[in-house]
Amino acid sequence: MPDVPEIGELIRQACAERGWGPTKLARELGIAEGRGPAGLDRQSVRRWMAGKRTPVYWLPHIVQVLELDARSIPAAESSGPTSPDVDTVVSVIELGRSDVLRRNFLAATSAYALGALNLPDPECITRRTNRAGAVRVGAGEVAAIRQMTKGLGDAAAELGGGHARHLAVRYLVQDVGPWLNGNFTEKTGRDLFAASSQLVHLAGWMAQDEGNEGLAQRYYVHAYRLAAEAGDPELAATALRGLAVQAIDLGPKFHAVALRLSERCVEEAKNLGDPRAVSYYQTTLADAAALDGDHRLAIRALTASQTAIEKMPDVPPGESWASHFSIGRWAHHSGMILARLGDLDAATEHLHQALDIHGLDRRRSRAIVLADLGQVHLRQGDLDAAMSTWTAFLDCADGIHSVKIAEAANDMTVRLDRYGHVPEAAELRQRAQPLLPEAAT
């Protein structure tokens, strides 16, 4: 069998046939990947052509743009952003770098979300252990990632994902990236990948809370792969939940995807012992099922979530997102599921419970509950209660940078439009103007 040319040589030959230089190829690759003509720098292309770097992430797009024979490139046969053949570390750092440069991202798609369900690379960590010449990574670096993720997450929960997301992404690229490519034992590697998964998940949540759904979806997929490769089922399930919640928010075209991701999320977490985590995932399944019209599954999952949350241990939560799922948060989610199922009285009771329980004290979370409660009051025909609740929502939402807040304010103003003759309603609509999506952009 003749020798297969190196990828750099193949790129050079194909470009020469077309009369392209590095600038032209970089432009075409940026367009093909969805970032636009300035989405890739020509220096990267020059390094590939010179054989100094291997374009792992960009290889599928190179094959497409240059019309190469994929069979002559073994790594190109099944590579892609959610395929085991693409190194997760390389891909997530490239994603972070692109985010830092504010490049454009493709819209969220069903295929990309479901692609997360592909098996991860089981040898990703073992291949990276004990690398000679790389920076040494130990428990201190892992602890640093966890502490930074907590600090940034606390700020985002209070003020919205629009605050300080660039700090999380730069920390991922500039600090965590070299550690992921560092020298560590297998045990440290698994802890490192797990901690990095939480940071990447946070970046996805922040992007989603800013309204950048395509970017958020890519972060969630990478969070899942890092968690799965670390062997952490709870973090893997939480990343799948992030994708499921996003699919729920994206509307009817994504409801079937949301249901499938929610089912897989529950399956991933079936052996977990923390009832808070079990309730967390079952609540998401109930929400997806209610939206998809499967009321029997919705009620069964909601009952399972309630049974689990009532067993919540009398111990402080751990570090994971799932372990922070509280009675208050459950009451909010279950209230909205009950509203979707048509039980408005029970929904109102649950939402009031969410507001009354100590622990739901983040301004962003409280504002969203108030907005939802106002909507339920209006559906019950109680305009006065709705306006009173929405007044509290606007008081709480001031200064929060979140697409959820903007959407809630927009929903409120649309619903109050029919009550233009009521002075209080007109006043609320006027107060909401700075929060509306148009004002945010």
N, C-alpha and C positions, 0 to 999 in steps of 0.2 A: 504494500500500500504506500503510495507516495506521501511524503511529509505534508501535513496541513500547514499552510502559511500562518504566521502569527497574526493576531487581530490587527496590530498596527500596520502590517504590510497589506492586509486586505483592505483596510481603510484607505491607505495611500493609493492603492491600485484603483479602487472604485472612484475615488475623488479625481484622480488623474484622467480617467475615462470621461468624466463629466466636465473637466476643466474647473473643478472647484478647489478652493483653498480652505484653510482652517476657518476663516470668517464665514464663508458660505455654508460650510457643513454645520458650524455652530448655530447659525440662524435657522437652518432647516430642522435641526434636531430640537431646538427650543420650540418651534412651531408644532412639531409632531408630538412632543411630550405634553403640550398644552400650556406652556409658560409664556409663549410668544417669541418673537424674533430675537429678543434680548435675553432669553431665558438661560443661555449657556455661554460661558466665556470662551474665546478662541484659544486661550492658553491651555485649557483642558484638552481641547482637540489636538493641539500641537504635541502635548505630552503623550497622548494615545498614539499618534502617528510615529513618534520617535521611539515607541516601545517602553517609555518610562513609567507609564501607568496603564492599568487595565480597566476599561470602562464597564465595570460590573453593572451598575444601575442603568446606564444608558445603552447597554448592548441591544436590548430588544428594539429600541428606536433606531439604532444604527443599522440593524438588519433591515428594518422597514424602509428607511430613507434611502439607503444605498442599494436596496434590492439584492442583498447578499443571500447566498445559499445557506440557510440555517443549519443544514446538515454538516456543513464544513466547520461549524463553530459549535462544539459540544455544549458549551455553557449557554448558548442561545436557544437551544431546543425548547426549553420549558421555563425560561427565565421571565420574570415580571415582578412587579412590586409586591405581590402576595404569594410568590412561589418560593418553595424551599431552596431553589437554586440561586436565589439572590441573597447574599449575606445581609442579615438584618442590621448589623452595626453599620455597614457601609451605607445601606439604604436610609436609615433613620438620620444619620449625620448629614447626608446629602439633602434630605428633606429639611432639616433644621437650617442648613446653609441657605437653601433657597428661600426659606421663610425670612431669614435675616435680611436678605436682599430684596424682599417684598416682591418676589416674582409672582406671576399669575398662576393659579391652580385650577385644574379641571373641576367641574361641578361634581357633587356627590352622586354616585351611581349605585344601583342595586348590585351590579356585577362586582364592583370593587368591594362593597361591604361583605357580600357572601364569600368573596375570595379569602377573607380572614379565616374562614373555616378550614382552609387547606392546612395540612400538617406542617408544623414548623420544622426547622432544621434541627434534628436531635443532637447533632455533633457540633453545633455552633460554638458552645462554650469550651468543650474539650479541645477543639482545634486551636483555641486562643490561649490555653494555659501555658504558663512558664515560658513566655516569649523572651528570647535573649535580646538585650539592648533596649527593651521598652521600659517605660516608666513603671515603677513598682506601685502596685495598688493593694491596699489592705482594708481592714475594718474602718479605719479613719475616713477614707474616701467614701465608703458606703454610707457611713453615718452623716457625712457632710451632705450627700445628695438627699438623704431623707429629711434632714433639717431644713435645707433650702426649699424642698418641695412643700414641706409643712408651712413654712413662713409665707411663701408665695401663694399657696392655696388658701391660707387664712385671709390674706389681703383680697384675693379674688372673690371669696365667699362673702366678704363684707361689702366690697365696692364694685364687684362685677369683673368679668373676664377681660374687659377692655383696659383694665389697669395693669400695667407692668407685665403684659405677656411677652414683650420683647426681652425682658430680663430673664424669663424662664427659658426662652429659646436660645439666647446667647450663652446662658450657663450650660445648656445642653451641648452646644457646639464647641465652645471654647474650653470648658472644664471637663465635662463628662465624656465627651468624645475621645480625648486622649486616654482617659482611664479605661474606656471600653476596648481600646486598642493597646492596653498596657500589659503588664506582666503580673499574673495573679494565679493563685491556686484554683482548683475546680470549685471548692466550697465558696471562696471569695467571689469567684466569677458568677456563681448562681445568685449570691446576695447582691452583687453589682447589677446584674441584669434585672433582678426584681425591683431594686430601688430605681433604676433607670426607667423601668416600665411605668412606675408611678409618676415620675417627672414627665414622661412623654404623654401619659394619659392626661395630666394636668394641662399640658400645652394644647392638647386636643379640646379639652373642655373650655379652655379660655378662647380658643379660636371659634368654637361653636357659639360661645356666649357673645362673641363679637359679630356673629352672623356669617363667618367664613366656613360654610359647610364642607366644601371640598377639602380644604386644608385640615379641618377637624377630623374628617373621616380617615385621612391618611395617617394622622397621628394615632388615632384609636387602633387602626390595624397594626401599626408598629408596636404599640403598647401591648397588644395581644401577643404578638410574636415574641417579644422580649420576655413576657411573663411565662408563656408556654415553654420557651427554651430554658428558662430558669427552673421549670418544674413547679411553678406556683399556681395551683388551680384557682385560688381565690382572686388573685390579680388578673388571671386570664379571663375568668368569668366577669370581672368588673369591666374589663376592656370591651368584652362582647356586649355587656349591658350599655356601655357608652354608645356603641354602634346602634343598638336596638332603640335607645331613647332618641337618638338622632333620626332614625328612620321613622319613629312615631311622629316627631315634630315636622318631618318633611312632607307629610300629607298622605292622602289615600293611595297614591301610586307606590308608596313604600310600605304600606301596612302589612302586606304579605311577607316582605323582607323583615320587618320588625318582629313579626310573630316567629319566624324561623330563627332569628338571632336570639330572641328571648328564650325559646325552647332549648337552644344549644347552650345558652348561658346557664339555665337551670340544670341541664345535664352535666355541664362542666363542674358545677358546684355540689353535685349530689352527695359527695362524701365529706363535706365540710361540717364541722361540729358547732360553729358559732351560729346561734339562731338569728342573730342580727343580719348576717350575710344571707342566710336562707330566705328571710323575709324580704330583703333587698331585691333579690332576683325574682322571687315569686310575685312581688308587687309589679315588677316590670312586665312579666308574662301576663298578669291580669290586665294591665293597661293595654298591651298590644292585642290581646284577645278581644277585649271590649270594643276597640276600634275596628277590628276586623269582623265584628259581628258574631263572634263565637261567645255568646253570653254564658253558656254552660261552663266552658273552660275558664272564662273570666272569673266567675263566682268561685269555682274550685280553687283557682290559684290565689284569689283574694282571701279565701278562708285559710289556705295554707300559710299565707303571709301573716295573717293575724295570729294564728296558732303559734307560729315561730316567734313573732315579736313579743308575744306575751310571756315567752320563756327567756326574755332578755336577761342575761346574767347581771348580778349586782357588782360588776367590776368595771373599771374605766375601759373605754374602747381602746383598741390597738392602733396601729399606724395606718391600716388600710382604709380605703373609702367605705367599704362594706361594713366594717366594724363600727363606723360612726352613724350607721342608720339607726335612728332613734324613734321612739313612740311618736314624737311630734312630726317627724318627716313622714312616717308611715300614715299618720292621720291625714296629712295633706294629700298624699298620693291616693290613698284609698277613697278620700272624699271626692276627688275628681273622677275616679273610676266609677263610683256610685252615681255621680252626676251623668256620666256617659251612659250608664245603664238605666237612667231615668228616675232614680230614687233621690229626688232633690232634698227631701227632709233629712234623710240619713247623711247626704253629702254636706248639708249645712252643719249638722251636728259634728261631723268629723273635722270640718275646716275650723270651726270654733275651738274644737279640742286642740287642733294644731297650734292655734294662736295662744291658747291658754297654758300650754305645757312649757315648762322651763326648758330651755335648750334650743328652741327655735328663735334665737335672738340675733342671728345675722340679718342685717338690714335687707340685703338682697332677697334672702329666703322669705322673710316676713312680708316684704312688699309683694312678692308673687302670690303668696297665700291670700293676702288682702284683695288683690286684683281678682283672683279666682272666686273668692267668696262674694264679691260684689256682683260678678256675673251670675252666680247661682241665685242670689237674692232677686235679681232682675227677672230671671227665668221663673221664679216663684210668684212674680207679680208685685213684689214689694219694692217700689221705686225709692221710697225714703230710706230703707235699710241699705239698698244698693248705693245710693249717693253718699250716705254716711260712711260706708266701708271704703268706697273709692276715694273719699276725702283723706282717710287715714292712709290709703295706698300712696297717694301723691305726696303726703307729708314724709312718708318713709322712703320713697324712691328718689328723692332729691339728691343729685350728685352721683348716682349709681350709673356706671357705664356697662350696660347689658342689653343685648338684643331682646332678651326675654321681657325686660322692663319696657322697652320701646314697643314691642308687640302688644303687651298688656295695655299700655296707654292708648295705642291705636284702637284696640278692641273696645275699650271703654268709650272713646269718643264716637266711634261708629254706632255703638248701641244707644248712646245718649242723643244721637242726632234727631231721632224721632220725638224727643222731648224738648225741642228748641224753645217751646213756649214757657218752660219752667226755668226761672232765673237761676236756681241752684245748678241745674244741669248745664246751662250755658257757661256758668262760672267754672265748673269742673272741666269742661272742654277747653276753655281758654287756658286754664292752669296746666293742662296736659301738653300744650303745644311744644314746649322745649324738649319733651321726652320722646316725641314721635320719631319714627325711623328717618323721615326726611331731615328733621332737625339734627339727628345724630350724624348724618353723612355730610 
